[in-house]
């Protein structure tokens, strides 16, 4: 038998494959076992995965909207959105809001975020995010396709901003791995690319959406950093979902 290692079909793009595997349920083969380190190195590719998510949602929205109208179409797209991503960031929404709205000491809030059970505030936040996505997407009119492409991209850019711009709340865990492996130049490159993408997809409206995502993400990340002592993997997920809602709301308002 040969002692040679099995070649990696992804080559130098393996971080993109790892990002797809981590952020979605899309089958990805040819990669080594997933680890905190491999995921951390894939973070700069998160917005690219957001673009792939948006592309996959476009035919769902077109078909569902044509059959049942914009409201039902939007609801089915949001369901498909959650299924495609495995509810990864939605889980972060419920965990984060259960913690930050508990008014407990910092250490207790971090413990609450590790609890798999969903409390009242987490459930309310989760329902609010899903309802707002449906409402704004159905109101986006002719900008529906722009909203579907931009929202997942800018949502995952918000993750990178949270990782680079704010400290980690815990010494261990995925958030700390992200902090150690993602560098400021990754954020700069992703910011330039996401700005160009926003402009190409939605023109000035895309730039407005990107600016509002930055403003909202920065404000909320500062709040949670004061409250928790930093950010965690769950808060990154919540930032992504909130940023997606901001994009949908912005484009719906300009429809």
Sine and cosine of phi, psi and omega as CSV:
sin_phi,cos_phi,sin_psi,cos_psi,sin_omega,cos_omega
0.00,0.00,0.55,-0.83,0.00,-1.00
-0.97,0.23,0.62,-0.78,0.05,-1.00
-1.00,0.00,0.01,1.00,-0.02,-1.00
-0.94,0.34,0.60,-0.80,0.03,-1.00
-0.95,0.30,0.52,-0.85,0.06,-1.00
-0.90,0.43,0.81,-0.59,-0.03,-1.00
-0.89,0.46,0.57,-0.82,0.02,-1.00
-1.00,0.06,0.91,-0.41,-0.04,-1.00
-0.91,0.41,-0.31,0.95,-0.01,-1.00
-0.99,0.16,-0.36,0.93,-0.02,-1.00
0.85,0.52,-0.69,-0.73,-0.03,-1.00
-0.95,0.32,-0.17,0.99,0.02,-1.00
-1.00,-0.06,0.28,0.96,-0.02,-1.00
-0.86,0.51,-0.53,0.85,0.05,-1.00
-0.88,0.47,-0.53,0.85,0.07,-1.00
-0.91,0.42,-0.70,0.72,0.06,-1.00
-0.87,0.49,-0.63,0.77,0.03,-1.00
-0.92,0.40,-0.62,0.78,0.04,-1.00
-0.90,0.44,-0.65,0.76,0.05,-1.00
-0.89,0.45,-0.70,0.72,-0.03,-1.00
-0.90,0.44,-0.62,0.78,-0.05,-1.00
-0.97,0.24,-0.64,0.77,-0.15,-0.99
-1.00,-0.04,-0.22,0.98,-0.07,-1.00
-0.67,-0.74,0.08,-1.00,0.12,-0.99
-0.99,-0.15,0.22,0.98,0.03,-1.00
-0.91,0.41,0.80,-0.61,0.00,-1.00
-0.90,0.45,0.77,-0.64,0.02,-1.00
-0.77,-0.64,0.83,-0.55,0.01,-1.00
-0.93,-0.37,0.16,-0.99,0.09,-1.00
0.99,0.17,0.23,0.97,-0.01,-1.00
-0.92,-0.38,0.47,-0.88,0.07,-1.00
-0.94,0.34,0.18,-0.98,0.02,-1.00
-0.81,0.58,0.60,-0.80,-0.02,-1.00
-0.94,0.34,0.61,-0.80,0.05,-1.00
-0.58,-0.81,0.24,-0.97,0.06,-1.00
-0.85,0.52,-0.61,0.79,-0.01,-1.00
-0.92,0.39,-0.70,0.71,-0.02,-1.00
-0.91,0.41,-0.61,0.79,0.03,-1.00
-0.92,0.39,-0.67,0.74,0.01,-1.00
-0.86,0.51,-0.64,0.77,0.02,-1.00
-0.95,0.32,-0.30,0.95,0.00,-1.00
-1.00,0.02,-0.16,0.99,-0.08,-1.00
-0.82,0.58,-0.67,0.74,0.00,-1.00
-0.86,0.51,-0.31,0.95,-0.01,-1.00
-1.00,-0.05,0.03,1.00,-0.04,-1.00
-0.84,0.54,-0.73,0.69,0.02,-1.00
-0.87,0.49,-0.55,0.84,0.04,-1.00
-0.90,0.44,-0.62,0.79,0.06,-1.00
-0.92,0.40,-0.59,0.81,0.08,-1.00
-0.85,0.52,-0.64,0.77,0.04,-1.00
-0.90,0.44,-0.65,0.76,0.03,-1.00
-0.90,0.44,-0.67,0.74,0.04,-1.00
-0.85,0.52,-0.73,0.69,0.01,-1.00
-0.87,0.50,-0.68,0.73,0.03,-1.00
-0.87,0.49,-0.65,0.76,-0.01,-1.00
-0.94,0.34,-0.45,0.89,0.00,-1.00
-0.99,0.15,-0.37,0.93,-0.05,-1.00
-0.84,0.54,-0.78,0.63,0.00,-1.00
-0.91,0.41,-0.50,0.87,0.07,-1.00
-0.90,0.44,-0.72,0.70,0.00,-1.00
-0.91,0.41,-0.68,0.73,-0.02,-1.00
-0.88,0.47,-0.73,0.69,-0.04,-1.00
-0.94,0.34,-0.72,0.69,-0.04,-1.00
-0.92,0.39,-0.66,0.75,0.03,-1.00
-0.91,0.42,-0.61,0.79,0.02,-1.00
-0.93,0.38,-0.53,0.85,-0.02,-1.00
-0.99,0.13,-0.66,0.75,-0.17,-0.98
-0.82,-0.57,0.01,1.00,0.00,-1.00
1.00,-0.08,0.16,-0.99,-0.14,-0.99
-0.90,0.43,-0.61,0.79,-0.06,-1.00
-0.93,0.36,-0.78,0.63,0.02,-1.00
-0.91,0.41,-0.62,0.78,0.04,-1.00
-0.86,0.50,-0.69,0.72,0.02,-1.00
-0.89,0.45,-0.66,0.75,0.01,-1.00
-0.89,0.46,-0.69,0.73,0.00,-1.00
-0.92,0.39,-0.58,0.81,0.05,-1.00
-0.90,0.43,-0.68,0.73,-0.01,-1.00
-0.90,0.43,-0.61,0.79,0.09,-1.00
-0.89,0.45,-0.74,0.67,0.02,-1.00
-0.88,0.48,-0.61,0.79,0.03,-1.00
-0.86,0.52,-0.75,0.66,0.00,-1.00
-0.91,0.42,-0.63,0.77,0.01,-1.00
-0.92,0.39,-0.70,0.71,-0.04,-1.00
-0.87,0.50,-0.60,0.80,-0.02,-1.00
-1.00,-0.05,0.03,1.00,0.00,-1.00
0.91,0.41,0.33,0.94,-0.01,-1.00
0.90,0.44,0.33,0.94,-0.10,-1.00
-0.83,0.55,-0.80,0.60,-0.05,-1.00
-0.98,0.18,-0.46,0.89,0.07,-1.00
-0.89,0.45,-0.60,0.80,0.08,-1.00
-0.88,0.48,-0.61,0.79,0.04,-1.00
-0.91,0.42,-0.57,0.82,0.05,-1.00
-0.87,0.49,-0.79,0.62,-0.05,-1.00
-0.90,0.43,-0.70,0.72,-0.01,-1.00
-0.91,0.42,-0.67,0.74,-0.05,-1.00
-0.91,0.42,-0.74,0.67,-0.07,-1.00
-0.96,0.29,-0.49,0.87,0.15,-0.99
-0.86,0.52,-0.61,0.79,-0.05,-1.00
-0.98,0.20,-0.82,0.57,-0.15,-0.99
-0.94,0.33,-0.37,0.93,0.02,-1.00
-0.99,-0.11,0.18,0.98,-0.05,-1.00
-1.00,0.06,-0.33,0.94,-0.04,-1.00
0.85,0.52,0.53,0.85,0.08,-1.00
-0.99,-0.11,0.17,-0.99,0.10,-0.99
-0.87,0.49,0.37,-0.93,-0.08,-1.00
-0.81,0.59,-0.74,0.67,-0.05,-1.00
-0.87,0.48,-0.63,0.78,0.00,-1.00
-0.93,0.36,-0.59,0.81,0.03,-1.00
-0.89,0.45,-0.65,0.76,0.02,-1.00
-0.91,0.41,-0.55,0.83,0.08,-1.00
-0.93,0.38,-0.64,0.77,0.02,-1.00
-0.87,0.49,-0.61,0.79,-0.01,-1.00
-0.91,0.42,-0.41,0.91,0.03,-1.00
-0.99,0.11,-0.25,0.97,-0.04,-1.00
-0.96,0.27,0.79,-0.61,-0.04,-1.00
-0.96,0.27,-0.25,0.97,-0.01,-1.00
-0.97,0.23,0.53,-0.85,0.01,-1.00
-0.98,-0.22,0.80,-0.60,0.05,-1.00
-1.00,-0.05,-0.07,-1.00,-0.07,-1.00
-0.89,0.46,-0.72,0.70,-0.04,-1.00
-0.93,0.38,-0.61,0.79,0.05,-1.00
-0.90,0.43,-0.66,0.75,0.02,-1.00
-0.91,0.42,-0.67,0.74,0.02,-1.00
-0.89,0.46,-0.69,0.72,0.00,-1.00
-0.90,0.44,-0.66,0.75,0.00,-1.00
-0.90,0.44,-0.71,0.70,0.03,-1.00
-0.89,0.45,-0.65,0.76,-0.01,-1.00
-0.88,0.48,-0.70,0.71,0.00,-1.00
-0.88,0.48,-0.72,0.69,-0.03,-1.00
-0.92,0.40,-0.68,0.73,0.01,-1.00
-0.91,0.42,-0.66,0.75,0.01,-1.00
-0.91,0.41,-0.62,0.79,0.05,-1.00
-0.88,0.48,-0.72,0.69,0.01,-1.00
-0.88,0.47,-0.72,0.69,-0.06,-1.00
-0.90,0.44,-0.74,0.67,-0.06,-1.00
-0.95,0.32,-0.60,0.80,0.02,-1.00
-0.92,0.40,-0.64,0.77,0.02,-1.00
-0.93,0.36,-0.41,0.91,0.00,-1.00
-1.00,-0.04,0.00,1.00,-0.09,-1.00
-0.96,0.27,-0.26,0.97,0.05,-1.00
0.86,0.51,-0.73,-0.68,-0.04,-1.00
-0.94,0.34,-0.20,0.98,0.03,-1.00
-1.00,0.03,0.17,0.99,-0.07,-1.00
-0.84,0.54,-0.65,0.76,-0.05,-1.00
-0.95,0.31,-0.57,0.82,0.07,-1.00
-0.90,0.43,-0.67,0.74,0.01,-1.00
-0.88,0.47,-0.67,0.75,-0.04,-1.00
-0.94,0.35,-0.51,0.86,0.04,-1.00
-0.98,0.21,-0.66,0.75,-0.11,-0.99
-0.98,0.19,-0.61,0.79,-0.10,-0.99
-0.86,0.52,-0.77,0.64,0.01,-1.00
-0.91,0.42,-0.53,0.85,0.00,-1.00
-0.93,0.36,-0.78,0.63,-0.04,-1.00
-0.93,0.36,-0.51,0.86,0.07,-1.00
-0.88,0.48,-0.67,0.75,-0.02,-1.00
-0.99,0.17,-0.39,0.92,0.18,-0.98
-0.92,0.40,-0.61,0.79,0.04,-1.00
-0.85,0.52,-0.57,0.82,0.08,-1.00
-0.86,0.51,-0.73,0.69,-0.02,-1.00
-0.89,0.45,-0.64,0.76,0.02,-1.00
-0.89,0.45,-0.68,0.74,0.03,-1.00
-0.89,0.45,-0.61,0.79,-0.02,-1.00
-0.93,0.36,-0.71,0.70,-0.08,-1.00
-0.98,0.17,-0.59,0.81,-0.16,-0.99
-1.00,0.02,-0.20,0.98,-0.11,-0.99
-0.64,-0.77,0.49,-0.87,-0.05,-1.00
-0.96,0.29,0.29,-0.96,0.09,-1.00
-0.99,0.12,0.59,-0.81,-0.06,-1.00
-0.98,0.18,-0.43,0.90,-0.06,-1.00
-0.86,-0.52,0.40,-0.92,0.04,-1.00
-0.95,0.30,-0.58,0.81,0.01,-1.00
-0.93,-0.36,-0.10,-0.99,0.07,-1.00
0.99,-0.12,0.08,-1.00,-0.08,-1.00
-0.91,0.41,-0.61,0.79,0.00,-1.00
-0.85,0.53,-0.67,0.75,0.02,-1.00
-0.91,0.40,-0.63,0.78,0.05,-1.00
-0.88,0.48,-0.66,0.75,0.06,-1.00
-0.86,0.51,-0.71,0.70,-0.03,-1.00
-0.86,0.51,-0.61,0.79,-0.08,-1.00
-0.97,0.22,-0.41,0.91,-0.14,-0.99
-0.95,-0.30,-0.37,0.93,-0.02,-1.00
-1.00,-0.06,0.80,-0.60,-0.08,-1.00
-0.95,-0.30,0.36,-0.93,0.01,-1.00
-0.82,0.58,-0.57,0.82,-0.02,-1.00
-0.92,0.38,-0.46,0.89,0.11,-0.99
-0.89,0.46,-0.66,0.75,0.01,-1.00
-0.92,0.39,-0.66,0.75,-0.01,-1.00
-0.88,0.47,-0.73,0.68,-0.01,-1.00
-0.89,0.45,-0.72,0.70,-0.02,-1.00
-0.90,0.43,-0.56,0.83,0.01,-1.00
-0.92,0.39,-0.67,0.74,0.04,-1.00
-0.89,0.46,-0.72,0.69,-0.02,-1.00
-0.91,0.41,-0.65,0.76,-0.03,-1.00
-0.94,0.34,-0.53,0.85,0.06,-1.00
-0.92,0.39,-0.70,0.72,0.05,-1.00
-0.90,0.45,-0.64,0.77,0.02,-1.00
-0.91,0.42,-0.68,0.74,0.02,-1.00
-0.88,0.48,-0.66,0.75,0.01,-1.00
-0.92,0.38,-0.66,0.75,-0.02,-1.00
-0.93,0.37,-0.58,0.81,-0.08,-1.00
-0.99,0.14,-0.70,0.72,-0.13,-0.99
-0.78,-0.63,0.17,0.98,0.04,-1.00
0.88,0.47,-0.57,-0.82,0.00,-1.00
-0.85,0.53,-0.52,0.85,0.03,-1.00
-0.90,0.44,-0.58,0.82,0.05,-1.00
-0.92,0.39,-0.62,0.79,0.04,-1.00
-0.92,0.40,-0.63,0.78,0.07,-1.00
-0.88,0.47,-0.69,0.72,0.02,-1.00
-0.88,0.48,-0.68,0.73,0.00,-1.00
-0.90,0.44,-0.67,0.74,0.01,-1.00
-0.90,0.44,-0.66,0.75,0.00,-1.00
-0.93,0.36,-0.59,0.81,0.07,-1.00
-0.87,0.49,-0.70,0.71,0.04,-1.00
-0.87,0.49,-0.73,0.69,-0.05,-1.00
-0.88,0.47,-0.73,0.68,-0.02,-1.00
-0.93,0.38,-0.69,0.72,0.00,-1.00
-0.87,0.48,-0.71,0.71,0.00,-1.00
-0.88,0.47,-0.70,0.71,-0.04,-1.00
-0.90,0.43,-0.72,0.69,-0.03,-1.00
-0.94,0.35,-0.65,0.76,0.01,-1.00
-0.89,0.46,-0.60,0.80,0.07,-1.00
-0.91,0.42,-0.67,0.74,0.03,-1.00
-0.86,0.51,-0.78,0.63,-0.06,-1.00
-0.93,0.37,-0.52,0.85,0.06,-1.00
-0.91,0.41,-0.67,0.74,0.07,-1.00
-0.90,0.44,-0.60,0.80,-0.09,-1.00
-0.98,0.20,-0.64,0.77,-0.13,-0.99
-0.95,-0.32,-0.15,0.99,-0.08,-1.00
1.00,0.09,0.08,1.00,-0.02,-1.00
0.42,-0.91,-0.18,-0.98,-0.01,-1.00
-0.93,-0.37,0.34,-0.94,0.01,-1.00
-0.77,-0.64,0.04,-1.00,0.07,-1.00
-0.86,0.51,-0.61,0.80,0.02,-1.00
-0.91,0.42,-0.66,0.75,-0.01,-1.00
-0.93,0.36,-0.54,0.84,0.09,-1.00
-0.88,0.48,-0.67,0.75,0.04,-1.00
-0.88,0.47,-0.67,0.74,0.02,-1.00
-0.91,0.41,-0.64,0.77,0.05,-1.00
-0.87,0.49,-0.63,0.78,0.02,-1.00
-0.88,0.47,-0.75,0.66,-0.04,-1.00
-0.90,0.43,-0.66,0.75,0.01,-1.00
-0.91,0.41,-0.65,0.76,0.03,-1.00
-0.89,0.46,-0.63,0.78,0.04,-1.00
-0.88,0.47,-0.66,0.75,0.04,-1.00
-0.89,0.45,-0.65,0.76,0.02,-1.00
-0.87,0.49,-0.68,0.73,0.01,-1.00
-0.89,0.45,-0.75,0.66,-0.01,-1.00
-0.87,0.49,-0.67,0.74,0.01,-1.00
-0.90,0.43,-0.66,0.75,-0.03,-1.00
-0.91,0.43,-0.73,0.68,-0.03,-1.00
-0.95,0.31,-0.54,0.84,0.07,-1.00
-0.91,0.40,-0.61,0.79,0.00,-1.00
-0.92,0.38,-0.43,0.90,-0.04,-1.00
-0.98,-0.21,0.14,0.99,-0.04,-1.00
-0.94,0.33,0.00,0.00,0.00,0.00
